[in-house]
Amino acid sequence: MLDRRAFLEKSALLSALGFLPRAISAEEYERDVARTSAPTGFRGQPCVVSSANGINGVKLAYDRIAGGADTLDAIIAGVNLVELDPNNQSVGLGGLPNEDGVVQLDASCMHGPSRRAGAVGCLEDIATPSLVAKAVMDYTDHVMLVGEGAKRFALAVGFKPQNLLTEQSRKDWLRWKARLSDRDHWFEPESLEALKFTHGTINMNAVNAGGDLSSVTTTSGDSYKLPGRLGDSPIHGAGQYTDNSVGSAGSTGQGELNIKTCGAFLAVELLRRGVAPEQAALTVLERALAVSEKRRLDERGRPRYDLQFYVLTKDGRCAGATMYEGASFAVCDERGPRLEKCAYLFKASEHPR
Ligand code: ASP
């Protein structure tokens, strides 16, 4: 929940700076929260679910929610752990760069009770795009800012710029450059070995005991991507989605296919129709497979890529699903933080390695 005083002060400042063409008032905001919050008396299970790389973050977020924190504030604190970890090369600081050697970050979030959303794409020099996405949500009348405009906004609201390219990521980028083929396209290399460093993201979703939900996804996207490429992570309805009356969902993995599938939106819509979380996640993967271009499939129609979905219901049930057997997802509820096996469409032995 926004602190009312801080909200008013920041709104006034941003309005004066011209960032808020039509800022909502604190009264409007509170009315909105009240209107869309879970019905009084709803008692569900608090639960935080994320991609496996969020195993420490789900605990932090769960503890904050148990202590009364807003679900979105809590999960953003959870993903900040990964964004600020220089050794994680798929998110935030230390993320692998684009083909020019520049780290460009994407993130999006949704706050269920207030039905608000924010996102940034191709953000440079700011380690925590999830927080910038939330600032877009909190302090502007927009949902998404990209590129230079996103950076200017982040600096204006007080984020500090820093060099995000760590020495390790710079060396990996140079190694990649050194082995570029002479084929003039940017499709994925055929060998999965070569894909080792090309994917990674963190998605986290949470529900509190009152049934209020939030979701966030943050990434450095495909490594060595074309400058300006946006994946699914900053796209509401693809990289993450929340409907406070139903549930939340988010993804990691092959972003282009997920954009075409509107995967997170589809997962939540399936929950709305009463489909169980695991089945909802698997159905989204089947749909992604159905819209896959031929070049992304092997001769038997199996995906040459991976895609994971994480799904959470308003009453605290969750699941993860992946194309190939073997992946896990992180969850924290009253039983504590743990990794659980994802459901899958194909056995590991069927992987076209
Ligand atoms: N989904 C991310 C993207 O397409 C990458 C990933 O999760 O591996 O940008």
Boltz pocket constraint, residues with backbone or C-beta under 6 A from the ligand:
constraints:
  - pocket:
      binder: B
      contacts: [[A, 198], [A, 199], [A, 200], [A, 201], [A, 219], [A, 220], [A, 221], [A, 222], [A, 230], [A, 231], [A, 232], [A, 233], [A, 251], [A, 252], [A, 253], [A, 254], [A, 255], [A, 256]]
      max_distance: 6.0
